[in-house]
Amino acid sequence: MKKALITGITGQDGAYLAKLLLSKGYEVYGLVRRIVNRSFSNLTYLGVEKNIEYVDGDLTDEASLTHVVRTIKPDEVYHLAAQSFVGTSWDQPIVTSEINAMGTLKLLNAVKNHCPAAKFYHAATSEMFGNSNIDGLQTEDTPFHPRSPYAISKLFAYWMTVNFKESFSMFCVNGILFNHESPIRGLEFVSRKISDGVARIKLGLAKEIKLGNLDSKRDWGFAGDYVEAMWLMMQEPEADNYIISTGQTHSIRDFLDIAFERVGINNWSSYVQIDPRFKRPAELFTLQGKSDKAQAKLNWKPQVNFTQLVQMMVDADLERLKK
C-alpha cells in the first residue's frame, strides 16, 4: 500500500485529493498545525475525515517537518499548504513568504535528507504569470511576471522545486494550476463569495454582495478534476512541470450572470456593490492557460465546464443555508 503525505489537507484541494487517493487504496497522512479550533469541515463534507491519519507539523518549523517525513517515509508528498489568498498577501507579505517560500524549502530539505526516493508535488499557481502573454494563452514556456507577494512567494517555491530535481536527482514536479473552485472553496475567494452571496440573497438572508473588479477574467475549473491531474503527474516515469487549466476564460460578470440566473434573478446589478477595498494594488487582468501538454502526456482533460461549476456551487450553498 502506497503512503501519501498531504500538506494543506484541510483545504479545498487537500480534501479532494485525499478522497481520490483513498479511492485508489493509498494510506493517507495529513499534515495539520496544532492550533485552536482546527476545522476538518471540508474533509467531513466529502466523507473522508475519519479515513486519514493526521500528523502534527508546521511549515515554519523544519524540525517538525523532518520528524514527520522521517517517521512516515511517504512514497508521495503532495505539498498543497500555503497562505493562498492574494488579498491577504498584500497585508501580510512576510508571513506569506515564510509559509509559501521558506516552508516549501524546509519541506524539500526534509524529504531530501530523510526520504529522497519520495516523489514530491508542489502546487504552483497561474498567478506567477501575472499579465504575461495578455493576448494569448499561457504555456509552460511563458515568462513569469508575478504581481503580488503571494505570486512572488510561489515563484520562489516553484524554482526551488525545479532546483531540487536538477541538483539532487529527486522526483519533483510543479503543477501550475489555474483557478479551480468547488462547493468547499474558501468564503474569502470571489467565486465562493458570489455563490454564497447569491444563495443568501435568494433566501432573504442578505441584500447585496460586495466585490472588486467585475471585468477581471479567469480560467476557472473544478477542483475535483484538477487533483486528478496532480496524481497523474506523480505516476509519470519522469518528473515534469504541467499547466492545468480549461483554456477558456470568463469574467466575474459571467460568473454573476450564471449564479443569479440559477436562483431565478436575471438582473443582478442592484444586488452587487463595488467596494474599492477588494481591488488589487497591482491588477491582474486575464489568466488563460494552455494545458495541451497535460492532455497529451497525462491523458487529462477537465470534465466539469464553467456553467456546471457555478451551478454546482450555488446549489451547494443553497442546500447548506437551508439546513
PyMOL commands that set and color helices and strands:
alter all, ss='L'
color gray80, all
select helices_A, chain A and resi 12-23+41-45+49-51+62-72+86-91+93-114+126-129+149-168+190-202+223-234+252-262+269-271+276-278+292-297+306-322
alter helices_A, ss='H'
color red, helices_A
select strands_A, chain A and resi 3-7+27-32+53-56+76-79+119-125+172-177+180-181+209-211+217-218+221-222+242-244+250-251+272-274
alter strands_A, ss='S'
color yellow, strands_A
deselect
rebuild
show_as cartoon
